Amino acid sequence: MMTPIARTTLPCGETLPVLGQGTWMMGEDQGSRSAEVSALRTGIDLGMTLIDTAEMYAAGGAETVVAEAIAGRRDDLFLVSKVLPSNASRTATMRACEASLRRLGTDRIDLYLLHWRGNIPLAETVEAFEALKAAGKIRHWGVSNFDADDMDELAGVPAGSAVQTNQVLYNLATRGIEFDLLPQARAAGLPIMAYSPVAQGDLAADRRLSALAERHGATAAQVALAFVLSRPGVIAIPKATQQRHVRANRAAADLVLSAADLAELDRLFPPPRRKMALQMI
Ligand SMILES: NC(=O)c1ccc[n+]([C@@H]2O[C@H](COP(=O)([O-])OP(=O)(O)OC[C@H]3O[C@@H](n4cnc5c(N)ncnc54)[C@H](OP(=O)(O)O)[C@@H]3O)[C@@H](O)[C@H]2O)c1
């Protein structure tokens, strides 16, 4: 029997699984829709009950795929969606959230993120998030693609300390956040949500991972995922449409890397030695 997926704690005290499911590129093509819906359903059945989406993905299409996948089981899930920076003003955030709720077929989003920083003052977006919370449309809010200095700025905004996560690019091939952003988040008790944890599939084909993966009877993608999951306070949200990928990703949560494995990974994919600007896709 599989062990349950480990959980991490948000600053608000709520816990959520450290392995979820991404949805970027879903909803783009009608021909892939049923595979996408059934992939998400399989993932949910396997305990990957955190689903990440955004109004941007397929211009709302990914949210409609999620709606179909979660029909009848909304209460078992933790739904994350994101507002575009161009919609992050007080009134546009409200409208964008309502539109996401309609597409998702739900009355609440569990965690609503600012997708990346734009020109709207942070204080205004946070005010809108807090108003959405008060109205019960969202339960929590967070940010995405925020570097360490952005997080400092957010902390100085009224209600900025209510942030629940920062979703950023993090995988074996892109380890810059280990220098400053990750320790900063840990010190604040803030989980980091790692997007593109298998580097959009690139790490699945990375030969540097083959020997280690073989020793574990695992694939390179699973080792890449296990690496991200080995970091305390990090949540990974791989996207997979193929059933075998969904199942492999779930199994990666049970893959334990030894200190020797981690040292080998450090040699193959060196951690940062100095500040690196946050990368984003
Ligand atoms: N906040 C942001 O700015 C931001 C940016 C990027 C992504 N995200 C979120 O993070 C999620 C994940 O990132 P991502 O989609 O960019 O990249 P990813 O999850 O690193 O990679 C997805 C790709 O890897 C393949 N894959 C997944 N599991 C695999 C496995 N076990 N073995 C081999 N290949 C595997 C998938 O194939 P199949 O689909 O064919 O199965 C897909 O092509 C997104 O879907 C989105 O929800 C957020």
The ligand as a Tripos MOL2 file, in Angstrom:
@<TRIPOS>MOLECULE
LIG
   48    52     1     0     0
SMALL
NO_CHARGES

@<TRIPOS>ATOM
      1 N1          3.2580   30.5100  -11.6870 N.am      1 LIG1
      2 C1          3.8260   30.4050  -12.8570 C.2       1 LIG1
      3 O1          4.2870   31.3910  -13.4500 O.2       1 LIG1
      4 C2          3.9290   29.0540  -13.5040 C.ar      1 LIG1
      5 C3          4.7710   28.8710  -14.6170 C.ar      1 LIG1
      6 C4          4.8610   27.5820  -15.1560 C.ar      1 LIG1
      7 C5          4.1130   26.5420  -14.6110 C.ar      1 LIG1
      8 N2          3.2690   26.7630  -13.5630 N.ar      1 LIG1
      9 C6          2.4420   25.6780  -12.9870 C.3       1 LIG1
     10 O2          3.2920   24.5750  -12.6830 O.3       1 LIG1
     11 C7          2.8470   23.4230  -13.3750 C.3       1 LIG1
     12 C8          3.9970   22.5040  -13.7260 C.3       1 LIG1
     13 O3          4.9310   23.1460  -14.5500 O.3       1 LIG1
     14 P1          5.0730   22.8540  -16.1180 P.3       1 LIG1
     15 O4          3.8020   22.3570  -16.6550 O.co2     1 LIG1
     16 O5          5.6470   24.0920  -16.7140 O.co2     1 LIG1
     17 O6          6.2170   21.7730  -16.2030 O.3       1 LIG1
     18 P2          6.5170   20.3340  -15.5470 P.3       1 LIG1
     19 O7          5.4490   19.9210  -14.6460 O.co2     1 LIG1
     20 O8          7.9090   20.4130  -15.0400 O.co2     1 LIG1
     21 O9          6.5600   19.4020  -16.8480 O.3       1 LIG1
     22 C9          5.4370   19.0390  -17.5780 C.3       1 LIG1
     23 C10         5.9050   18.1890  -18.7390 C.3       1 LIG1
     24 O10         6.6310   17.0650  -18.2450 O.3       1 LIG1
     25 C11         6.0090   15.8560  -18.6360 C.3       1 LIG1
     26 N3          6.0180   14.9570  -17.4880 N.ar      1 LIG1
     27 C12         5.3240   15.0720  -16.3300 C.ar      1 LIG1
     28 N4          5.5780   14.0550  -15.5100 N.ar      1 LIG1
     29 C13         6.4670   13.2550  -16.1540 C.ar      1 LIG1
     30 C14         7.0820   12.0240  -15.8250 C.ar      1 LIG1
     31 N5          6.8680   11.4270  -14.6550 N.pl3     1 LIG1
     32 N6          7.9320   11.4800  -16.7400 N.ar      1 LIG1
     33 C15         8.1680   12.0740  -17.9110 C.ar      1 LIG1
     34 N7          7.6000   13.2410  -18.2720 N.ar      1 LIG1
     35 C16         6.7510   13.8150  -17.4060 C.ar      1 LIG1
     36 C17         4.5930   16.2130  -19.0510 C.3       1 LIG1
     37 O11         4.1570   15.2840  -20.0440 O.3       1 LIG1
     38 P3          2.6220   14.9010  -20.3270 P.3       1 LIG1
     39 O12         1.7990   16.1310  -20.0480 O.co2     1 LIG1
     40 O13         2.6390   14.4730  -21.7430 O.co2     1 LIG1
     41 O14         2.2480   13.7790  -19.4170 O.co2     1 LIG1
     42 C18         4.7740   17.6210  -19.5870 C.3       1 LIG1
     43 O15         5.2300   17.5930  -20.9010 O.3       1 LIG1
     44 C19         2.1120   24.0160  -14.5820 C.3       1 LIG1
     45 O16         1.3200   23.0660  -15.2470 O.3       1 LIG1
     46 C20         1.3770   25.1470  -13.9390 C.3       1 LIG1
     47 O17         0.2270   24.6770  -13.2500 O.3       1 LIG1
     48 C21         3.1910   27.9980  -12.9910 C.ar      1 LIG1
@<TRIPOS>BOND
     1     1     2 1
     2     2     3 2
     3     2     4 1
     4     4     5 ar
     5     4    48 ar
     6     5     6 ar
     7     6     7 ar
     8     7     8 ar
     9     8     9 1
    10     8    48 ar
    11     9    10 1
    12     9    46 1
    13    10    11 1
    14    11    12 1
    15    11    44 1
    16    12    13 1
    17    13    14 1
    18    14    15 2
    19    14    16 1
    20    14    17 1
    21    17    18 1
    22    18    19 2
    23    18    20 1
    24    18    21 1
    25    21    22 1
    26    22    23 1
    27    23    24 1
    28    23    42 1
    29    24    25 1
    30    25    26 1
    31    25    36 1
    32    26    27 ar
    33    26    35 ar
    34    27    28 ar
    35    28    29 ar
    36    29    30 ar
    37    29    35 ar
    38    30    31 1
    39    30    32 ar
    40    32    33 ar
    41    33    34 ar
    42    34    35 ar
    43    36    37 1
    44    36    42 1
    45    37    38 1
    46    38    39 2
    47    38    40 1
    48    38    41 1
    49    42    43 1
    50    44    45 1
    51    44    46 1
    52    46    47 1
@<TRIPOS>SUBSTRUCTURE
     1 LIG1         1 GROUP 0 **** ****
